[in-house]
Amino acid sequence: MKVLRAEFVTSAAAPAQFPRPGAPEVALLGRSNVGKSSLLNRLVARRKLARTSATPGKTRLVNWFRVEAERPLFLVDLPGYGYARVAKRERESWKPLIESYLSRGPVLRAALLLQDLRRDLSADEDLLLAWLAERGIPALLVLTKCDKLGPMRRAERVRELASAAGLPRDRVLATSAESGLGIAELWRAIEACLPAGRAPD
C-alpha cells in the first residue's frame, strides 16, 4: 500500500458523534501500553500523526485517521484497555463506546488486535477475539515490539501466540514500529480485507 497522505479527521466520545460511514474502516485495538499510536504512525509513515505518550491510557476517544491511497480507508484508533492509569469507572465507560463502534456494520472491514510479542494472551484478548468472530469481523493479530527478541525466539513466539489465538498463521503478523519489520506484510493483510475499487468518501 502506497500511502499518499494521512490526516486526523475527528474524535468521538459517544456513538452519536461517530461520523457518517464512507470509506472502509480498519480498527486498532489493544492494551494501553501495546504501542497502537506508534504502529499507526509507522503504517502511514508519519512520525506524529497519532500522539504517543509515556503514560498508557491517553487515548480515551475513538479517533479516525483518513489514509489516502489507491484504496482509501480510515484507520480508527480505539481506547486501550488493561493498564490505563485512569479511574475504573472511566475505563468501564469505554466498553459500550468500543462495542458500539465494533457494531458499526459493513463499513468496518477488519480489526487489528495488537499484542506485545513478549506477553501471553489474557482473558481480555480471548474474549475480544471471540466477540469479533461472533460478529463476522475479520481479526488480524498484530504482534508488536518484535525487534525486542532475536529471530529464533521471535518465530517461536509467533507460533505460540497463533496457536493460543486459534487464528490461521496468515492472520498473525510480527511487526515493529521501531524497525519497520512486518509493516509491508501488515498492509497486504489489510488490503486483502478491503473491497475492490475505490469507496465513496
C-alpha positions as CSV (number, residue, x, y, z in Angstrom):
1,M,0.0,0.0,0.0
2,K,1.5,3.3,-1.1
3,V,0.2,6.0,1.3
4,L,-0.1,9.4,-0.4
5,R,-1.5,11.3,2.5
6,A,-2.8,10.7,6.0
7,E,-4.6,13.0,8.3
8,F,-6.6,13.1,11.5
9,V,-10.3,13.6,10.8
10,T,-12.3,13.5,14.0
11,S,-12.8,12.1,17.5
12,A,-15.9,10.7,19.2
13,A,-16.7,10.3,22.9
14,A,-20.1,8.8,22.2
15,P,-21.8,6.8,19.4
16,A,-23.9,9.9,18.4
17,Q,-20.6,11.6,17.4
18,F,-19.4,8.9,15.0
19,P,-19.0,10.2,11.5
20,R,-21.3,9.0,8.7
21,P,-19.9,5.8,7.1
22,G,-17.9,6.3,4.0
23,A,-14.6,4.7,3.1
24,P,-13.8,1.3,4.6
25,E,-12.6,1.4,8.2
26,V,-10.0,-0.7,10.0
27,A,-10.0,-0.6,13.8
28,L,-6.9,-0.8,16.0
29,L,-7.5,-2.4,19.4
30,G,-5.1,-3.4,22.2
31,R,-3.8,-2.8,25.7
32,S,-2.9,0.7,26.7
33,N,0.8,0.0,26.5
34,V,1.0,-2.1,23.4
35,G,2.1,0.7,21.0
36,K,-1.1,1.4,18.9
37,S,-0.1,5.0,18.2
38,S,3.4,4.1,17.3
39,L,2.2,1.4,14.9
40,L,-0.4,3.7,13.3
41,N,2.3,6.3,12.7
42,R,4.6,3.7,11.1
43,L,1.9,2.4,8.9
44,V,1.3,5.8,7.3
45,A,5.0,6.9,7.5
46,R,4.1,10.0,9.7
47,R,6.0,10.3,12.9
48,K,3.5,12.4,14.9
49,L,0.1,11.8,13.3
50,A,-1.2,9.8,16.2
51,R,0.1,11.1,19.5
52,T,2.2,8.7,21.6
53,S,2.6,9.0,25.3
54,A,4.8,7.7,28.1
55,T,1.6,7.3,30.2
56,P,-0.5,4.3,29.0
57,G,-4.2,5.0,28.5
58,K,-4.1,8.5,27.0
59,T,-6.4,7.5,24.1
60,R,-9.8,8.0,25.7
61,L,-11.8,8.7,22.5
62,V,-12.4,6.9,19.2
63,N,-10.1,8.6,16.7
64,W,-10.5,8.5,12.9
65,F,-7.5,8.9,10.6
66,R,-8.0,9.1,6.8
67,V,-5.5,7.3,4.7
68,E,-5.4,8.5,1.0
69,A,-4.0,5.7,-1.2
70,E,-5.1,3.7,-4.2
71,R,-7.7,2.2,-2.0
72,P,-8.6,4.9,0.6
73,L,-9.6,3.9,4.1
74,F,-9.8,5.1,7.7
75,L,-7.6,3.7,10.5
76,V,-9.7,4.0,13.6
77,D,-7.8,4.1,17.0
78,L,-9.9,2.8,19.9
79,P,-9.3,3.4,23.6
80,G,-6.8,1.0,25.1
81,Y,-7.6,-1.3,28.0
82,G,-5.8,-3.1,30.8
83,Y,-3.1,-0.9,32.2
84,A,-4.6,2.6,31.8
85,R,-3.9,4.8,34.8
86,V,-7.4,6.2,35.0
87,A,-10.4,5.6,37.2
88,K,-12.0,2.2,37.0
89,R,-15.4,3.9,36.4
90,E,-13.9,5.7,33.3
91,R,-12.4,2.5,31.9
92,E,-15.7,0.8,32.3
93,S,-17.4,3.6,30.4
94,W,-15.2,2.8,27.4
95,K,-16.7,-0.7,27.0
96,P,-20.1,0.4,25.5
97,L,-18.2,3.0,23.3
98,I,-15.9,0.3,21.9
99,E,-18.8,-2.2,21.4
100,S,-20.9,0.4,19.7
101,Y,-18.1,1.2,17.3
102,L,-17.5,-2.5,16.6
103,S,-21.2,-2.9,15.8
104,R,-20.8,-0.3,13.0
105,G,-21.7,-2.7,10.2
106,P,-20.2,-3.4,6.8
107,V,-18.0,-0.3,6.8
108,L,-15.8,-2.0,9.4
109,R,-13.7,-4.3,7.3
110,A,-11.2,-5.6,9.8
111,A,-10.0,-5.3,13.4
112,L,-6.3,-5.3,14.2
113,L,-5.8,-6.7,17.7
114,L,-2.3,-5.6,18.9
115,Q,-0.4,-7.8,21.3
116,D,3.1,-7.4,22.7
117,L,5.0,-10.4,21.3
118,R,6.6,-11.0,24.7
119,R,3.3,-11.3,26.6
120,D,0.8,-14.1,26.6
121,L,-2.8,-13.5,25.6
122,S,-5.1,-12.8,28.5
123,A,-8.8,-13.3,29.0
124,D,-9.4,-9.8,27.6
125,E,-7.8,-10.8,24.2
126,D,-9.6,-14.2,24.2
127,L,-13.0,-12.6,24.8
128,L,-12.4,-9.9,22.2
129,L,-11.4,-12.4,19.5
130,A,-14.5,-14.4,20.3
131,W,-16.6,-11.3,20.2
132,L,-15.2,-10.3,16.8
133,A,-15.7,-13.8,15.4
134,E,-19.3,-13.9,16.5
135,R,-20.0,-10.8,14.5
136,G,-18.1,-11.8,11.4
137,I,-15.4,-9.1,11.7
138,P,-12.1,-10.3,10.3
139,A,-9.4,-10.1,13.0
140,L,-5.7,-9.8,12.5
141,L,-3.4,-10.5,15.5
142,V,-0.7,-7.9,15.1
143,L,2.3,-8.7,17.3
144,T,4.2,-5.6,18.3
145,K,7.7,-4.8,19.6
146,C,9.1,-7.8,17.7
147,D,12.5,-6.1,17.5
148,K,12.9,-6.9,21.2
149,L,13.5,-10.6,20.5
150,G,16.0,-12.4,18.3
151,P,14.8,-14.1,15.1
152,M,14.6,-17.7,16.5
153,R,12.8,-16.7,19.7
154,R,10.5,-14.3,17.7
155,A,9.5,-17.1,15.3
156,E,8.8,-19.4,18.3
157,R,6.6,-16.7,20.0
158,V,4.6,-16.1,16.8
159,R,3.8,-19.8,16.6
160,E,2.8,-19.9,20.2
161,L,0.5,-16.9,20.0
162,A,-1.1,-18.0,16.7
163,S,-1.9,-21.3,18.4
164,A,-3.2,-19.6,21.5
165,A,-5.4,-17.3,19.5
166,G,-6.7,-20.1,17.2
167,L,-6.1,-18.0,14.2
168,P,-4.7,-19.0,10.8
169,R,-1.0,-18.2,10.5
170,D,-1.6,-15.7,7.8
171,R,-3.7,-13.6,10.2
172,V,-0.9,-13.3,12.8
173,L,1.7,-10.8,11.8
174,A,5.0,-9.9,13.6
175,T,5.7,-6.1,13.4
176,S,8.0,-3.4,14.9
177,A,7.1,0.2,14.7
178,E,10.7,0.9,15.6
179,S,12.4,-1.0,12.8
180,G,9.6,-1.3,10.3
181,L,9.6,-5.1,10.5
182,G,6.4,-6.6,9.1
183,I,4.8,-3.3,8.0
184,A,4.6,-4.2,4.3
185,E,3.1,-7.6,5.2
186,L,0.6,-6.0,7.5
187,W,-0.5,-3.6,4.7
188,R,-1.0,-6.6,2.4
189,A,-3.2,-8.4,5.0
190,I,-5.2,-5.2,5.5
191,E,-5.7,-4.8,1.7
192,A,-7.0,-8.3,1.5
193,C,-9.8,-7.3,3.8
194,L,-10.8,-4.2,1.7
195,P,-13.4,-4.2,-1.0
196,A,-12.2,-4.0,-4.6
197,G,-12.1,-0.5,-6.1
198,R,-12.4,2.9,-4.6
199,A,-15.1,3.5,-1.9
200,P,-17.0,6.7,-1.5
201,D,-15.5,9.3,0.8
